[in-house]
Amino acid sequence: MSPRLSNSAEAPHAESSLREQLGSIATLFPYLWRKDRPGFRPRIIGAVIVILTGQMITVAAPLLLAMGINRLAEQDEALGLTAAIGGFILGYGIFRLLSAALPQMREFLFSVVSQTAQREVAVTVFDHLHSLSLRFHLERRTGGLSRVIERGIRSIDFLFRFLLFNIGPTLVQLLIVSIAFGLRYSWSLVIIVVVTVVLYFYFTATSTEWRLKFRRQMNEKDQLANTRAVDALLNYETVKYFTAERYESGRYDEALTDYQDAAVKSQNSLAVVNIGQALIINLGLVSAVFVIARGVANGIYGIGEITGVSLIMMQLYQPLNILGFAYREIKQALIDMERMFGLLKLRPEIDDAPTAQPLVVTGGTLVFDNVHFAYDREREVLKGVDLTVEAGKKVAVVGPSGAGKSTLARLLYRFYEATDGEIRIDDQPITMVTQTSLRHSIGVVPQDTVLFNDTIGYNIAYGRPNASHEDIEEAARLAQIHDFIIGLPKGYQTMVGERGLKLSGGEKQRVAIARTILKNPPILILDEATSALDSATEQSILGALKRIEHNRTTLVIAHRLSTIIDADLIVVLKEGAIVETGTHDSLLEQAGLYAELWQRQLDGYTAGADIQAAQ
């Protein structure tokens, strides 16, 4: 079993170290430079070549303009003034055009790489979330989790583009400018450029670290607001039952107010940083122009060099401005990504054993051998359960609420791992078979059925996605819901709504039964499968279930004892231990807990009948 980490849906968001941040960035690059996608590499190399070419052209263009202005100032017709100036101006125009066109070519080359990487990261996170334990998904907040993923995926494109297309090119441009200034003008200009850049980076880095706490607070408040909105909308009916619209609106507004306050602090701190950055950049620009202007006054440089140097400095500082923005946004994006990567670091509570083999069901005999289980250390739910369900037999588990009935089904499905003991299917320990093959062999009709927000046909076909429409209809007939479906205006194309809210409880339950019938598994788990049905529908469903139970191992978790009278064996659980076993008749003869539960239900049915008669 893998080590268990926190199962909170909130990924860690404490202050991350530089090493952790670089590790987060490094995690992205395998999605770019992949052996299984050889077409990506030429695109990336081509994009890098385009970037380098663009940076050289960007620096060369102002120099051409400076040369043209110098020729204009010379007023020497013998040098072919008009042709020379025209050549320099034309060259400047061509270079400017190329410097504008090359970034678009870069986008053309890299966009498919970036979008594919985002998609694959999103799928990786999605798959990983499905691999996590039931405990994680019971404790998570759907709205907050979806926002973590949304921000994390969105930050990927930003990081790709700024790391590859802004930070790298800006450093290259800085190197080219330094060499050009040193060779053509004065090394004092190089010192000005380097000092300006170093000061800019230092100020940006320190001020951004100061700002991060405001960004983290803003993200947390945003996530809380989103969680409250999603929770309220998912529980629409409950809100209406208690006329809690104003209460929920107030809670949402309270969360948004907290987010607003955090966002204002973040924006104000950004303004302070921008002012400092602008001051550093303009001091550097003025210093460089002063050096060149003094050289022009002393006759060292031509008048055009002032224009050339000014343009080069502004072109350098423009990406430097972007670089400052990029640094801030990268730090902020890393906050979003570390939460998403925190999800990827969570390990499933239950992993396939290294030597796990596919389950081979020859008959379907289930054995619970001295099974113990506790959801937490304080309370043991199952206490040494010994139970055998013979192949093709129907065994019902009954008992008071909280006795551990549904826990047996969850352990069999490996939603949780038994803390002690062993569960076997046809002499194969379920811990030694793959989870996929185990769950493929078991069909479950849960007590609380939740449907996808799609069509009825889609929800039934979920049991076997490649099933034909005829198979879907046959499963619906067996589940006694086909007539209801074809009576709807859109039939099997009728949308069921969020979590199936457009259907009644009984209709949802019959859809769940239909998709389990369609799955056609060798082992069935019926967890209160008819709990939401009226008596007439229940009887017709029981007939359908009896047909699909034939020659299948069936474990029934039952509350209505009238539904399991025909069980081959009835097991009575109390406080996590088996206290009685036998058939319906033999258990009544024992006059124990089962007989007591049976009598209570009979009294309830009698009271209900008396009330109906009185009405």
Secondary structure as GFF3:
##gff-version 3
##sequence-region A 1 615
A	DSSP	alpha_helix	18	28	.	.	.	ID=ss1
A	DSSP	three_ten_helix	29	31	.	.	.	ID=ss2
A	DSSP	alpha_helix	40	74	.	.	.	ID=ss3
A	DSSP	three_ten_helix	77	79	.	.	.	ID=ss4
A	DSSP	alpha_helix	81	131	.	.	.	ID=ss5
A	DSSP	alpha_helix	134	139	.	.	.	ID=ss6
A	DSSP	alpha_helix	142	162	.	.	.	ID=ss7
A	DSSP	pi_helix	163	167	.	.	.	ID=ss8
A	DSSP	alpha_helix	168	184	.	.	.	ID=ss9
A	DSSP	alpha_helix	187	234	.	.	.	ID=ss10
A	DSSP	alpha_helix	236	241	.	.	.	ID=ss11
A	DSSP	alpha_helix	245	297	.	.	.	ID=ss12
A	DSSP	alpha_helix	304	345	.	.	.	ID=ss13
A	DSSP	beta_strand	366	376	.	.	.	ID=ss14
A	DSSP	beta_strand	379	389	.	.	.	ID=ss15
A	DSSP	beta_strand	394	398	.	.	.	ID=ss16
A	DSSP	alpha_helix	405	412	.	.	.	ID=ss17
A	DSSP	beta_strand	420	425	.	.	.	ID=ss18
A	DSSP	beta_strand	428	429	.	.	.	ID=ss19
A	DSSP	three_ten_helix	430	432	.	.	.	ID=ss20
A	DSSP	alpha_helix	435	440	.	.	.	ID=ss21
A	DSSP	beta_strand	442	445	.	.	.	ID=ss22
A	DSSP	alpha_helix	456	461	.	.	.	ID=ss23
A	DSSP	alpha_helix	469	478	.	.	.	ID=ss24
A	DSSP	alpha_helix	482	486	.	.	.	ID=ss25
A	DSSP	three_ten_helix	491	493	.	.	.	ID=ss26
A	DSSP	three_ten_helix	498	500	.	.	.	ID=ss27
A	DSSP	alpha_helix	505	519	.	.	.	ID=ss28
A	DSSP	beta_strand	523	527	.	.	.	ID=ss29
A	DSSP	alpha_helix	535	549	.	.	.	ID=ss30
A	DSSP	beta_strand	553	557	.	.	.	ID=ss31
A	DSSP	three_ten_helix	561	564	.	.	.	ID=ss32
A	DSSP	beta_strand	569	574	.	.	.	ID=ss33
A	DSSP	beta_strand	577	582	.	.	.	ID=ss34
A	DSSP	alpha_helix	584	590	.	.	.	ID=ss35
A	DSSP	alpha_helix	593	614	.	.	.	ID=ss36
###
